[in-house]
Amino acid sequence: MKVDLGCGKHKHRHFFGIDRIDGPEVDMVCNINDGIPLPENSVEFVMASRSLPYVNDLLAVMYC
């Protein structure tokens, strides 16, 4: 699966959209600071071009 994290109103085509606010392009609503409830090893690519400002612990994300 390809994930568009923080997709908002403009989800990339053929991606699974995750955002903290519901909308027509959002497939899953969740706060990334609480974790993302997806099955282990189910994601092959993550697009997160506008998500880092919403992360509480940026160092933890960068070292994953």
Wavefront OBJ file of the C-alpha trace (Angstrom):
o trace
v 0.000 0.000 0.000
v 1.086 3.567 -0.702
v 0.162 6.111 1.990
v -0.349 9.852 1.564
v 0.151 11.088 5.124
v -1.575 14.415 5.686
v -3.349 14.197 2.344
v -5.948 16.873 3.080
v -7.999 17.794 0.011
v -5.342 16.708 -2.512
v -4.589 12.997 -2.093
v -2.143 11.552 -4.592
v -3.756 9.172 -7.072
v -3.733 5.478 -6.062
v -2.672 6.318 -2.483
v -4.395 5.589 0.841
v -5.079 8.988 2.420
v -4.502 9.614 6.123
v -5.208 12.945 7.801
v -6.187 14.275 11.225
v -9.255 16.020 9.753
v -11.925 14.135 7.795
v -12.627 15.071 4.205
v -13.624 13.608 0.835
v -10.059 12.457 0.022
v -9.323 11.049 3.510
v -9.510 7.256 3.897
v -8.456 7.184 7.572
v -8.696 9.881 10.232
v -6.015 9.695 12.928
v -3.496 11.796 14.804
v -0.015 10.684 13.721
v 1.291 11.493 17.203
v -0.827 8.612 18.549
v 0.423 6.129 15.947
v -1.200 4.915 12.761
v -3.315 1.750 13.103
v -2.201 -0.115 9.993
v -1.116 -3.764 9.830
v 2.612 -4.388 10.243
v 4.547 -4.460 6.945
v 1.502 -3.270 4.959
v 3.008 0.009 3.701
v 5.565 0.097 0.914
v 5.764 3.886 0.402
v 4.866 6.959 2.464
v 4.304 10.416 0.984
v 4.553 12.883 3.886
v 5.415 16.168 2.238
v 3.340 18.403 4.541
v 3.186 16.427 7.780
v 6.288 17.232 9.836
v 4.943 20.485 11.338
v 2.242 18.398 13.062
v 4.626 15.936 14.726
v 5.175 16.451 18.463
v 8.514 14.595 18.648
v 10.376 15.326 15.428
v 13.600 13.594 16.543
v 11.715 10.339 17.179
v 10.278 10.475 13.656
v 13.636 11.223 12.046
v 15.315 8.257 13.770
v 12.666 5.678 12.868
l 1 2 3 4 5 6 7 8 9 10 11 12 13 14 15 16 17 18 19 20 21 22 23 24 25 26 27 28 29 30 31 32 33 34 35 36 37 38 39 40 41 42 43 44 45 46 47 48 49 50 51 52 53 54 55 56 57 58 59 60 61 62 63 64
